[in-house]
Amino acid sequence: MGVAVTARVRGGAIGAIGATLALASCAVTGLDITGKACPCVDGYVCDVATSTCIIPGTLSNADAGGDVTPIPAARIMVSKLRAAWTTANSVHWRWDVAGDPADFARYEIVTGPTEAIVRGRAPGSRVWRPIDNSELGNMRGLDRTLNGDPFDPFTTTDEHAEDTTLFAQVSAFDTAGAATTTDVVEAKTTKPKGNIVIFSDGDMAGSSTPGAFSRSTDRPYRGTHCYALKVGCGAEPSCYQKPERSKIAVNASAMTQGAFSDAFLEFAVAGDSAVPNFYSDVLLQLGNDTCSGGANACRYRWEGWTFSGPDRWRLVQVPLRVLRKLSDNKDMTWADFEAAKEMLHAIAFRGTWAGNSTARFDEIRIRF
């Protein structure tokens, strides 16, 4: 359940906004808890300046001598934060939201090693904002469905340590500066033991579309080489392109059924994006180029990764089991992978790239 929080306003400027979750409980008719210590029951909010409960819209008595006015009750309500999936270094979060999109300003998600550190945004925590993950600037995460799912807001936090428990909390800010928060939840990253290399420094087998998508020494993520595409958009400032390498002939038979549930596709990506890149996806084609039922019956994709910033490398990890078949939008299963694992056929990336920029990809592999 999300609850409204107050913020201190001094000299016309909003001070630091904190957020303390109110515990859901049964309200007692006529019970006045104004001035009692937080957490608060429904119908009250926590004045973070004094850590006491107040009725939304009333004045705070904090910091006597200063102009102190609470922000009105928040208009964007967030709740039910959950970890949809985890990999070795990433957590994909989703949550519920209610409110008018016209009132929405942004989300922030805080991650850290303990619940207390996350709640207090204390040293050791990290705050993720739209400048880090552009989908946090959109109330619904994307302006279209994510792999056919409903318009749930989402984000993926990364750079976490392997085999580690972490905690997170999401705040939603409205255009007046008021915020609600979710409860703090936990997730645990995985520890892969196996590795199937699709590309590292040595060249991939096969051919590229477009032909300019090729092995390069231009600022690799790691080692000496990456794969790069010089984006040409003509007179347009940006364009949608899909660099693909097919006939890669990668043997993935090291994968086992027991490892499949935690297996993930990993790649590093860097490039200039002219717009928030909500249309990025990665595509993996299993088997060979003679797929029964047409190529789309063997091609699986994930859409939802975004850039961290212009020309900054980001390591993307996505579980194989959430890649979805183009022909019917069903999740990849172990049976799908097992039937074709002796010969993976293609890897492709789609996105809206800035004209005259370079899109670069590196360290492409399956880990399990």
N, C-alpha and C positions, 0 to 999 in steps of 0.2 A: 504494500500500500504506500502511495506517495503522500507526503504531507507538505503543507506550506511552511516556509521559513521566513524569518524577518532579517532585514539588513539595516545596519546603522548608516544614517545619512548625516554628514557633517558639512556645513557650508555648501550644500547643494551637490556634493559628490558622494557617491555610494561607497561605503567602506567595504571591508572584506565580508563576503557572504559565506556563512557557515551553514551547515545542514545537520539537524539531528532528527532521527526518525522517531515518530510517535508510535508507540505500540498499540496495536488494535486490541480493544477490550470492550467489555459491556459497560455502557454508560449508565450511571445511576441518576435517575431523575432528580433535578434540583441540586445536584452536587456541583459546587463551585470550587475548581482547583486552581483558580488564578493565583499566581505567585508560588505555587508548589514547584518543586524541583522536577526537571525533565527526567524521563520521557513523559509524554502527555497522552491522555485519552482522546478519542475522536471528538472533534469540535473545538479543540485547542491546538495551538502551535507552540513550538519552542522558540522563545526569544534567546537567540544564541549569545547575545550580549550579557545576559544575566543567568542563562541556563535555567530559566523558570518558564512556566506555562502561562500563556496569555490568550485572549480571544482574538482571532484574526481581525485586524483593522484598528485595534486599540494601540495607544501610545506606550512605548517602552520608557522606563524610568532609569535606564542605564546611563552611565557617564554624566552625572549631573553637571549642569553648566554648559553642555553642548546641545546643539539642535539635533534631537534624536527622534526619528520617525520611522516606524516599521514600513516595509513594503507591503502593499495589499496582498491578500491571499493569492497564491500563484494560480495561473490559468492553464498550465500544462502539467498533467499528472502522470508520473511514471511509476511503474510497479513491476513485480515479477521478473526481476533480473535473473537470468540463468545462463550457464555455460552450455551452448549448443554442442560444441565439440572442442577437443583439445588436440594438439600435436606436441612435438618435442619442445617447441619454443613459442607457440602461439595458442591463444584462446579466442574462440569465436563466441561473442556474447550476443544475446537477444533479450529484449524486454518489451513490455506492453506500454502503450501511451494513450492518453485521452486528452482531448482539447481541440481548439480551433487552430489549424495550421497558421492562420494569420497572426496568432499570438506567440508563435514559436520563435525563439532566438537561436538556441544551440543546446547540444548536450555536452557534458563532460563526464568522462569515466576515470575513476581513480583506481589504480592497482597498487598493491603492496604486499609485504610478507606477513602482516598480521591484520586482524580486524581493527584493532585500536589505531594502528598507523594509518589505515585507509580512512577511518571515520574522521580522524584529526588532520588528514592531509599532512602528516608529520614527515620529518626526514626519513627517507627510505621509500616513500610513496612516489608514484609518477602520475601526473594528470595529463590525460589525453584530450585534446581539443580539436576543433575542425581543421586547424592548421596542420595537425598531425595526421588525422584520418578525416578526409573531406566529408564522408557520410554523416559525421556528427553534426554537420551544419544543415542537415535535412531531417525534418520531423519523422519521415517514414524511411529514412536510411537511403532508399533509392526512389527514383520517380517512376519505377516500374517494379513488377514483382521480382523477387530474388529466386531464380530457378523455379518459377511457378508458384512459390509460396506466397502467403498473404503479405501485406505491407507491414511486416514487423520491423521496427527499427533494429539496427545491428551495428556492430563494429568488431574488428579483430585487433586485439593487442598482441604485440610480438616482442621479440628480444628477451623473453623470459628464459630462465635457466631450465634445463632438462630435469625431469623427475622431481618437480618442486610444487608444493602447495602455495597458492597465492589467493589473495582476496581482492574483491572489486566492489565498487558502488557507482551507480550512475545518477547524475543530477541533470534535470531539465530546467533550462532558464527560459522565462518568457520575455517578451519585449520590454516589460517594465522592470526587469531585473530580478523578479521573484523566482524562486527555485523550489522544486520538490526533489526528493531523493528516493531511491529504492533502498531496500535493506542491503546489508553487506552479505555477499555470497562468496563461496570458495570454489576453486577448481584446482586440478592437479595436472601438470604437464606429463608427457610420456618420456620413456627412455628407449629409443630405437636401438636395435642391435645389428640390423642388416642394412644393406646399401646396394642399390642397383643404379649404376651411373648411366645416364643418358648423354650428358655432355659435361665435361670438365675442361681441361685444356686441349686435349686431342680432338680432332675434327669428328663430327657426326657423319655416319654414312648417309647416302641418299641425296636428295635434291631439295632446293628451296623455292618457295613462292612468296613474294617475288624473288627473282634471282639475286637481287642485291642483298638479301638477308644472308649474311655469311660470317664466317669466323674472322675475328678482328682482334687487334691488340689495343683497341681504344678503351682505356680506363677500365679494365676488368674488375669484377667484384673480388676475385681471388685468383691467384696464379698469374698466368701470362696472356690468356686469351678469353674472350667472351664471344657471343654471337650478337651482331649489330645490324641495324637497318637504318639507313639515312632516309628520313621521311620526306617525301616530296608531295606537297599539297597544292602545287600551282599557285594561283593567286589567293587561295583560301588560307586563313590563319591556322586552321587545324583540319584534320581529316581522319576518317576511321579506316584503319588498316589492320590486316591480319598476316603477320609474318608466320610462315609455316615451314617446317622441315619434315618431309615425308620419306618413306622407305628407309627409316633409321635402323631397322633390323636389330632392335635391342632384345636380347634374351632375358626374360624376367622370371625364369623358372626357379630361381632361388626363393621366391615368395612361397610361403606356406599358408594353408587355410587358417591355422592358429594365429598367424601374424597379420592377417588381412584386416582385421577390425581396427587395428591401430596404425596401419600403413598409410603413408601420405606422399603426395607428390610435392616436391620442393623445387623452387627456382628463385633466383635473384633477378630483380628487374630494376632498371633505372631509365628515366626519360623525362622530357619536358611534356607536361600536359597543359593544353591551352584552356581546358575547362575542368571542373571537378570530374574525375574519370569514373563515372558511375557505370559505364558500359564495358569495363574491362572483363575479359574472361580468359581462361586457359582451357585448351582442348587436348585430349589424349585419345588417339585412335588405337584400339587393340587389334591384334591379328595382322592381316596383310591387306592389300588394296582390293582383294576380291571378297568383300564382306557379304555374307548371305543376308538378303533383305535390303541391300543398298548400304552405302558408306555410313549413313546416319545411324544405322543399327549397330555400328561398332565404334561410334565417336561419342565421347563423354566429355562434359564440360562443367566448369564451375565459374559463375559470375559473381563478383562481389569484392575482389581485391582492388585496392586503390593505391595511389602513389603517396609516399610520405612527404614529398616535396620535390621541387624541380631538380632533376638530375641527381637525386639522392638514391642510392641503392636501398632496396627493401627485399628481405628474404620472405617469400610467400610460401606457406605450407598449407595444404588442403588435403583432408583425408580422402583416400580413393573412394570410400563408401558414400561420400556426398557428391561425387561427380555424377552427373545425370546424362542419360542417353538422349541424344538428339531426337531419335525417332519416336520415343514415347514418354520422355521426361521422367523415367524411373531411375532410382539410384543404382549405381554399379554394385553388383553382388560378387561374392567369391566365385560363383559359377561362371559369371561373365569373364572375370579375369583369368581363371584357370583354363578356360577354353582357348585363350589366345596368348597366354603368358610366354610361350616360347618365341614369340616374335611380335614385339610392339611395332606399330607402323608409323605413327606420326605424332608430332607435338606442335601445337600452334598457340599463338597469343593474339588476342584482339583488344584494341583500345583506340581511344581518340587521342592522337598524337599531334603535337604542335608542328607546324610546317617548318622545314629546314632544321629540325632537331634530329637527334639520334636516339633510337630506342635500343637498349642493350639488355641482353639476357645472359645469365651465367649459372654455373653449378646446378644443372638440371638433373634431378635424380628422383628415385623412389626410395624412401626409407621405411623400415619396418622393424 
